[in-house]
Amino acid sequence: MNSKPKAGNGTRISDQVTDRILARIASGEWGAGHRLPGERQLAEEMGVSRVSIRAALQSLKTQGLLDAVQGGGTRVIASSAAMDPGMLELVRVNRDNLHDLAEIRAILEAWAVGRAALNRSDADLAELARIMAATEADIAGGAHKSENDVCFHLAIAKASGSGIYLHIMAVIRGILHQMVDYHRYQLFPSHEDDQVILGQHRAIFEAVKAKDPVAAEAAMRAHLGFVLTRYSRQAL
């Protein structure tokens, strides 16, 4: 995480810094409202100049992912709607668009989990294990179910090691929360559904743990295929 970015293949260091900041946002490490470290601290952590840090922060502000804090500093925006207002509006006016997004997610996440199985670190695996344990405990206690689901999929994104995929997940993070809420409280409200989805997540986790990309992709397709099948039944 703290390796120094290197320029190459036409990629500016500030762009690489941007991707690294996005990775920390997408993983949930820096959530909505989180105040980022100062430019000097970020420059020291990432081994780059403050000029590169400043350029990356300005780029993310322009995209609507960060905003300035009164009195100095930068924070992750507090409103998920500000991150992806167009997509949120598309879903609001037509629920069929949520089904389309679920289909797209099924394709992208199968690819990402294959990458995660190949690239995951011990720290990534430990985070996934922590999320799995929290999910099991919450289901047993009847607690909020969707937050751990979102964290699980964002942790897979982080483990993939793909800057572009992390960027995509950061941009759709707001709608992802809404989608998972819809899934867990309307499409899959029962305790039996909880157990099925927990088992599917466990299969994904075990494949990533084993560094088996084929099994990981198959497990993710089975999981999101299960979701899409329920969408189709709802449409009948």
Secondary structure by P-SEA (a helix, b strand, c coil): ccccccccccccaaaaaaaaaaaaaaacccccccccccaaaaaaaacccaaaaaaaaaaaaaacccccccccccccccccccccaaaaaaaaacaaaaaaaaaaaaaaaaaaaaaaaacccaaaaaaaaaaaaaaaaaaaacccccaaaaaaaaaaaaacccaaaaaaaaaaaaaaaaaaaaaaccccccaaaaaaaaaaaaaaaaaaaaccaaaaaaaaaaaaaaaaaaaaaaac
